[in-house]
């Protein structure tokens, strides 16, 4: 609290939204003997990242920009008698350049090193004829038999079976009941589905699951068919017409209790919990979902999916997972108490439906565009739902996480030049430092420009890809500011600022000197300081606060503060409005 007045919270973002991004569509051909898919294909946006592909950083995945995966139709047969799954996957690709005659899909092969787990491909077909293939190095290389022309669409069907080594968790839940749950992050869907397993190539999906009739089946999209087959099994067919990265594919098979708890703008909001948790679970998940969807839709742009289903999962032990339209949560999340911690998780996973899901990073190097956004927009939603103090508490908690991390790994940078290990693409800094980068750029360019920039960013890249360069471009266009140094300092180098703050009092004035003292990595900073009085109040009047300007090249900055008549100064408060990611030491 200010001595003269409380520090006003930042204004709420203006109301309004953006129009749906137009998606050119065509048709996806029927995959042989399977039922005609309900999917239609995205011709352009599923594969083209506007500037991301031109970046000079990348990861180790062998991308093939000459092929665009349009869609997959998966048929899975699950059993209570074995953990072996039987799969039929029909993949449709569009070839962008001529002269190619091969299609490569990722699929972990059966191996003794995996204790016999992994998949075995029995045959590959195209229009009823067999195709030659080889399954090696956890990839299926399919010989199309002839060279294809640019613009040609090719559909192949892969028959396979095996016990998943990872990615699909089969086993008892907390009540001892058998369940099947996917957990694909970050590159593990290839353990049970043959796909191009990297976010650079988003595709639409259909998931057809045959399982014992006692189970309910959850997956991305909406149900097109649910049929009892008369043999103790049920076929459930989901259609997801939204281009989706593979880590976001979801299957959950369990004895669920299911309820539509609400709707937003005609979109059903569902809760899926174990039947034993139906009373408490419906109660817990219903609380924040609609309010959060409404807030994000107004602030960012339209929700792209046709449903939102919050689902408990045996494969998500510690928190949540942002599967497209079907975010999954630990089965420990159900308590009946609407615990604030779990509401924060729900808000975070719903934020991912916009950032990470609808707008997806092209390279894993830009994973902060998923996690940093979801973390910051969780904080914004918390402010909207619970008030400014909760927002500031969340910012301070994230700042402590960042400063503690950089005590041990000061050289870590958010956008790394190259990622070798595709199982190590994220980490706590992508969440917390990423969130602080957004908070600081919002403060720098102003709320209105920030909101406009994010809306145009979302509108241009929805159902497609984006890069850090894309984000910077949109924020620069909205604000008219050059953000090159800001992005370079906070994302493309390591470190955080460490400040030495020295003050002295001379009668009714306090003189403050601030200097960056970290050994490497400079930052352009605006450091706010305010007088702390002996009664515990913080100066808020003109003259009792000041801003010290520091440049990345070094040097110190100073400010002079005016003491209120008759007041006793006890010290200084650095960053009283929670604007700066840094550590500091204050001495007199």
Rosetta blueprint (number, residue, H / E / L):
1 X L
2 X E
3 X L
4 X L
5 X L
6 X L
7 X L
8 X L
9 X L
10 X L
11 X L
12 X L
13 X L
14 X L
15 X L
16 X L
17 X L
18 X L
19 X L
20 X L
21 X L
22 X L
23 X L
24 X L
25 X E
26 X L
27 X L
28 X L
29 X L
30 X L
31 X L
32 X L
33 X L
34 X L
35 X L
36 X L
37 X L
38 X L
39 X L
40 X L
41 X L
42 X E
43 X L
44 X L
45 X L
46 X L
47 X L
48 X L
49 X E
50 X L
51 X L
52 X H
53 X H
54 X H
55 X L
56 X L
57 X L
58 X E
59 X E
60 X L
61 X L
62 X L
63 X L
64 X L
65 X L
66 X L
67 X E
68 X E
69 X E
70 X E
71 X E
72 X E
73 X E
74 X E
75 X E
76 X E
77 X E
78 X L
79 X L
80 X L
81 X L
82 X L
83 X L
84 X E
85 X E
86 X E
87 X E
88 X E
89 X E
90 X E
91 X E
92 X E
93 X E
94 X E
95 X E
96 X L
97 X L
98 X L
99 X L
100 X E
101 X E
102 X E
103 X E
104 X E
105 X E
106 X E
107 X L
108 X L
109 X E
110 X L
111 X L
112 X H
113 X H
114 X H
115 X L
116 X L
117 X L
118 X E
119 X E
120 X E
121 X E
122 X E
123 X E
124 X E
125 X E
126 X E
127 X L
128 X L
129 X E
130 X E
131 X L
132 X L
133 X E
134 X E
135 X E
136 X E
137 X L
138 X L
139 X E
140 X E
141 X E
142 X E
143 X E
144 X E
145 X E
146 X E
147 X E
148 X E
149 X L
150 X L
151 X L
152 X L
153 X E
154 X E
155 X E
156 X E
157 X E
158 X E
159 X E
160 X E
161 X E
162 X E
163 X E
164 X L
165 X L
166 X L
167 X L
168 X E
169 X E
170 X E
171 X E
172 X E
173 X L
174 X L
175 X L
176 X L
177 X L
178 X E
179 X E
180 X E
181 X E
182 X E
183 X L
184 X L
185 X L
186 X L
187 X L
188 X L
189 X H
190 X H
191 X H
192 X L
193 X L
194 X L
195 X E
196 X L
197 X L
198 X L
199 X L
200 X L
201 X L
202 X L
203 X E
204 X E
205 X E
206 X E
207 X E
208 X E
209 X E
210 X E
211 X E
212 X E
213 X L
214 X L
215 X L
216 X E
217 X E
218 X E
219 X E
220 X L
221 X L
222 X E
223 X E
224 X E
225 X E
226 X E
227 X E
228 X E
229 X L
230 X L
231 X L
232 X L
233 X E
234 X E
235 X E
236 X E
237 X E
238 X E
239 X E
240 X E
241 X E
242 X E
243 X E
244 X E
245 X L
246 X H
247 X H
248 X H
249 X L
250 X L
251 X E
252 X E
253 X E
254 X E
255 X L
256 X E
257 X E
258 X E
259 X E
260 X E
261 X E
262 X E
263 X E
264 X E
265 X L
266 X L
267 X E
268 X E
269 X E
270 X E
271 X E
272 X E
273 X E
274 X E
275 X H
276 X H
277 X H
278 X H
279 X H
280 X H
281 X H
282 X H
283 X H
284 X H
285 X H
286 X H
287 X H
288 X H
289 X H
290 X H
291 X H
292 X H
293 X H
294 X H
295 X H
296 X H
297 X H
298 X H
299 X H
300 X L
301 X L
302 X L
303 X L
304 X L
305 X L
306 X L
307 X E
308 X E
309 X E
310 X E
311 X E
312 X E
313 X E
314 X L
315 X L
316 X L
317 X L
318 X L
319 X L
320 X E
321 X E
322 X L
323 X L
324 X L
325 X L
326 X L
327 X L
328 X E
329 X E
330 X E
331 X L
332 X L
333 X L
334 X L
335 X L
336 X L
337 X L
338 X L
339 X L
340 X H
341 X H
342 X H
343 X H
344 X H
345 X H
346 X H
347 X H
348 X H
349 X H
350 X H
351 X H
352 X H
353 X L
354 X L
355 X E
356 X L
357 X L
358 X L
359 X E
360 X E
361 X E
362 X L
363 X L
364 X H
365 X H
366 X H
367 X L
368 X H
369 X H
370 X H
371 X H
372 X H
373 X H
374 X H
375 X H
376 X H
377 X H
378 X H
379 X H
380 X H
381 X H
382 X H
383 X H
384 X H
385 X H
386 X H
387 X L
388 X H
389 X H
390 X H
391 X H
392 X H
393 X H
394 X H
395 X H
396 X H
397 X H
398 X H
399 X H
400 X H
401 X H
402 X H
403 X H
404 X H
405 X H
406 X H
407 X H
408 X H
409 X L
410 X L
411 X L
412 X L
413 X L
414 X L
415 X L
416 X L
417 X L
418 X E
419 X E
420 X L
421 X L
422 X L
423 X L
424 X L
425 X L
426 X L
427 X L
428 X H
429 X H
430 X H
431 X H
432 X H
433 X H
434 X H
435 X H
436 X H
437 X H
438 X H
439 X H
440 X H
441 X H
442 X H
443 X H
444 X H
445 X H
446 X L
447 X H
448 X H
449 X H
450 X H
451 X H
452 X H
453 X H
454 X H
455 X H
456 X H
457 X H
458 X H
459 X H
460 X H
461 X H
462 X L
463 X L
464 X E
465 X E
466 X E
467 X L
468 X H
469 X H
470 X H
471 X H
472 X H
473 X H
474 X H
475 X H
476 X H
477 X H
478 X H
479 X H
480 X L
481 X L
482 X L
483 X L
484 X H
485 X H
486 X H
487 X H
488 X H
489 X H
490 X H
491 X H
492 X L
493 X L
494 X L
495 X L
496 X L
497 X E
498 X E
499 X E
500 X E
501 X E
502 X E
503 X E
504 X E
505 X E
506 X E
507 X L
508 X L
509 X E
510 X E
511 X E
512 X E
513 X E
514 X E
515 X E
516 X E
517 X L
518 X L
519 X L
520 X L
521 X L
522 X L
523 X L
524 X L
525 X E
526 X E
527 X E
528 X E
529 X E
530 X E
531 X E
532 X E
533 X E
534 X L
535 X L
536 X L
537 X L
538 X E
539 X L
540 X L
541 X L
542 X L
543 X L
544 X L
545 X E
546 X E
547 X E
548 X E
549 X E
550 X E
551 X L
552 X L
553 X L
554 X L
555 X L
556 X E
557 X E
558 X E
559 X E
560 X E
561 X E
562 X E
563 X L
564 X L
565 X L
566 X L
567 X L
568 X L
569 X E
570 X E
571 X E
572 X E
573 X E
574 X E
575 X L
576 X L
577 X L
578 X L
579 X L
580 X L
581 X L
582 X E
583 X E
584 X E
585 X E
586 X E
587 X E
588 X L
